[in-house]
Amino acid sequence: MKKVKIIGGGLAGSEAALQLAKENIYVDLYEMRDIKTTGAHKTNKFAEFVCSNSLGSYDITNASGLLKHEMEELDGVLMNIVHESKVPAGGALAIDRELFSEKVTNLIQNNPFINIIREEVTEINDDEPTIIASGPLTSDLLAKKILDFIGEDYLYFFDAIAPIIEKESINFDKAFYLNRYNKGTADYINCPMNKEEYENFYKILINSERIELKSFEKNAKFFESCLPIEVIASRGEETLRFGPLKPVGLVDDRTGKENYAVVQLRQDNKSASLYNLVGFQTNLKWGCQKELIHSIPGLENVNIVRYGVMHRNTFINSPKVLNATLQSRKNKNIFFAGQITGTEGYTESIASGLLAGKNMARYIKGQDLIELPSETMLGALTHYITFEEHSSFQPINSNWGIIAPIELDKKTRKNKKLKNEILANRSIEALKKFTQQR
Ligand SMILES: Cc1cc2nc3c(=O)[nH]c(=O)nc-3n(C[C@H](O)[C@H](O)[C@H](O)COP(=O)(O)OP(=O)(O)OC[C@H]3O[C@@H](n4cnc5c(N)ncnc54)[C@H](O)[C@@H]3O)c2cc1C
């Protein structure tokens, strides 16, 4: 049987290797950290958590919690080790980081199917079945080869993400649909501001705290067209009204006039449940972002499914590069897993390693690959990153806005906990049915 090459012994690569080994498939696991550092990792151990020691919620009515339960349903190996390394953290699932990566490293080292190679990979050989799981801090030489493999326009090195919100929570007594100069169908949602509201918004913005960049990110240059909103604001009180908040061409039907300023929201997913704030890429602390967004008329009670971030992050344009099986469209031998696919977070990285590992095993055995149902959180995530027609693709973490919608009466829809419980039960049922059929 063919051997599989895995590039990167992080969260995704470790889970993928252990999944393949469970299927008695031999793996060469390449990890460069003995020789070269990423700048963020501190050890040479496998599956190191680079920052916080929390994987977020384990509650099944939380999107990230559901993803963890799905991994358990799919026999994820790292989830077992998470439980073995758990430390008390209220509702969150937090671990002793060192114990966790020690345990993963032992498991990998003692596995007869996994051969560890401490080396920086600088080539992609598309004759070899390979999972690329080299993470957000992929080494420069490998990044260059990935660029050659997938094509010039499909690899990014920096996130500049605007916040994304749930449409259902927008107040349409204030917000309205309209395109600038009334062109085409009314695709944009507009949140109008009068002078006083704008001044209040501006005051909150310039007084908000920013997240400090890490040392390996300090040299990052922002494109002028992609400047953080706080940087534009720092150039003067009026700059936003001539930039992302310009009201020109947006005549409000209710008054017959243009407003003083307008925040525009653009559709973010196919089912139109999510919208992003146009021009709002930001590096503000999350608490400040929340206060700022909730100060916008129409968004006072809005659910924020992802906050804006700006940080170093190597990721591919998965909608153009990958199938929902995580196999590359260009060459069946090549799979991608982890944060490099455009999912974000520890839990999401492990989950995509799990799926890539399972699918690579099926590929090696000549079986059909798995495409998970979009009623599941992992299925929804892989569909989001591979099928959606994004105006500009940006990484995402698990959230309820991406999961296949469900018909519910108004009262149940308004009860968030109950709604999420129904969605979570549906997901586990779908997953059980799906795995029984295989
Ligand atoms: C600074 C930072 C902080 C983060 N903090 C959090 C957080 O607190 N919570 C959260 O949920 N998520 C966080 N993330 C996001 C994400 O969850 C983690 O980065 C996660 O580790 C990604 O998993 P991965 O398997 O895709 O990549 P990694 O875990 O980074 O694994 C990739 C591995 O590939 C290796 N590698 C790279 N290039 C090569 C090469 N050419 N040859 C051989 N090996 C190579 C690297 O050394 C690394 O071990 C953070 C990311 C960064 C960059």
The ligand as a MOL file (V3000), in Angstrom:
LIG
                    3D

  0  0  0     0  0            999 V3000
M  V30 BEGIN CTAB
M  V30 COUNTS 53 58 0 0 0
M  V30 BEGIN ATOM
M  V30 1 C 0.2550 33.3370 17.0430 0
M  V30 2 C -0.9900 32.5350 16.9210 0
M  V30 3 C -1.8470 32.4040 18.0130 0
M  V30 4 C -3.0210 31.6440 17.9110 0
M  V30 5 N -3.8170 31.5440 18.9980 0
M  V30 6 C -4.9420 30.8010 18.9300 0
M  V30 7 C -5.7690 30.6610 20.0910 0
M  V30 8 O -5.4790 31.1650 21.1610 0
M  V30 9 N -6.8990 29.9180 19.9630 0
M  V30 10 C -7.2530 29.3060 18.8130 0
M  V30 11 O -8.2910 28.6260 18.7630 0
M  V30 12 N -6.4710 29.4270 17.7040 0
M  V30 13 C -5.3450 30.1600 17.7320 0
M  V30 14 N -4.5480 30.2960 16.6180 0
M  V30 15 C -5.0030 29.7400 15.3380 0
M  V30 16 C -4.8430 28.2180 15.0970 0
M  V30 17 O -5.8110 27.5440 15.8160 0
M  V30 18 C -3.4900 27.6430 15.4250 0
M  V30 19 O -2.5490 28.2960 14.6570 0
M  V30 20 C -3.4270 26.1250 15.1490 0
M  V30 21 O -2.2380 25.6470 15.7180 0
M  V30 22 C -3.4360 25.7760 13.6740 0
M  V30 23 O -3.2780 24.3920 13.5180 0
M  V30 24 P -2.5230 23.8020 12.2330 0
M  V30 25 O -2.3700 22.3470 12.4540 0
M  V30 26 O -3.1920 24.2510 11.0170 0
M  V30 27 O -1.0870 24.5080 12.2580 0
M  V30 28 P 0.0900 24.3830 13.3330 0
M  V30 29 O -0.4480 23.8570 14.6170 0
M  V30 30 O 0.7970 25.6680 13.3300 0
M  V30 31 O 0.9940 23.2540 12.6910 0
M  V30 32 C 1.7250 23.4520 11.5140 0
M  V30 33 C 3.0620 22.7790 11.6700 0
M  V30 34 O 3.7350 22.7780 10.4090 0
M  V30 35 C 5.1160 22.9940 10.6440 0
M  V30 36 N 5.7020 23.4990 9.3920 0
M  V30 37 C 5.5050 24.6970 8.7780 0
M  V30 38 N 6.2010 24.7340 7.6140 0
M  V30 39 C 6.8420 23.5380 7.5020 0
M  V30 40 C 7.7190 22.9770 6.5210 0
M  V30 41 N 8.0650 23.6370 5.4280 0
M  V30 42 N 8.1930 21.7220 6.7080 0
M  V30 43 C 7.8680 21.0050 7.8360 0
M  V30 44 N 7.0520 21.5030 8.7990 0
M  V30 45 C 6.5310 22.7500 8.6150 0
M  V30 46 C 5.1420 23.9870 11.8030 0
M  V30 47 O 6.3690 23.9440 12.4900 0
M  V30 48 C 3.9690 23.4950 12.6500 0
M  V30 49 O 4.3740 22.5920 13.6420 0
M  V30 50 C -3.3590 31.0270 16.6860 0
M  V30 51 C -2.4980 31.1700 15.5860 0
M  V30 52 C -1.3360 31.9070 15.7050 0
M  V30 53 C -0.4460 32.0260 14.5150 0
M  V30 END ATOM
M  V30 BEGIN BOND
M  V30 1 1 1 2
M  V30 2 1 2 3
M  V30 3 2 2 52
M  V30 4 2 3 4
M  V30 5 1 4 5
M  V30 6 1 4 50
M  V30 7 2 5 6
M  V30 8 1 6 7
M  V30 9 1 6 13
M  V30 10 2 7 8
M  V30 11 1 7 9
M  V30 12 1 9 10
M  V30 13 2 10 11
M  V30 14 1 10 12
M  V30 15 2 12 13
M  V30 16 1 13 14
M  V30 17 1 14 15
M  V30 18 1 14 50
M  V30 19 1 15 16
M  V30 20 1 16 17
M  V30 21 1 16 18
M  V30 22 1 18 19
M  V30 23 1 18 20
M  V30 24 1 20 21
M  V30 25 1 20 22
M  V30 26 1 22 23
M  V30 27 1 23 24
M  V30 28 2 24 25
M  V30 29 1 24 26
M  V30 30 1 24 27
M  V30 31 1 27 28
M  V30 32 2 28 29
M  V30 33 1 28 30
M  V30 34 1 28 31
M  V30 35 1 31 32
M  V30 36 1 32 33
M  V30 37 1 33 34
M  V30 38 1 33 48
M  V30 39 1 34 35
M  V30 40 1 35 36
M  V30 41 1 35 46
M  V30 42 1 36 37
M  V30 43 1 36 45
M  V30 44 2 37 38
M  V30 45 1 38 39
M  V30 46 1 39 40
M  V30 47 2 39 45
M  V30 48 1 40 41
M  V30 49 2 40 42
M  V30 50 1 42 43
M  V30 51 2 43 44
M  V30 52 1 44 45
M  V30 53 1 46 47
M  V30 54 1 46 48
M  V30 55 1 48 49
M  V30 56 2 50 51
M  V30 57 1 51 52
M  V30 58 1 52 53
M  V30 END BOND
M  V30 END CTAB
M  END
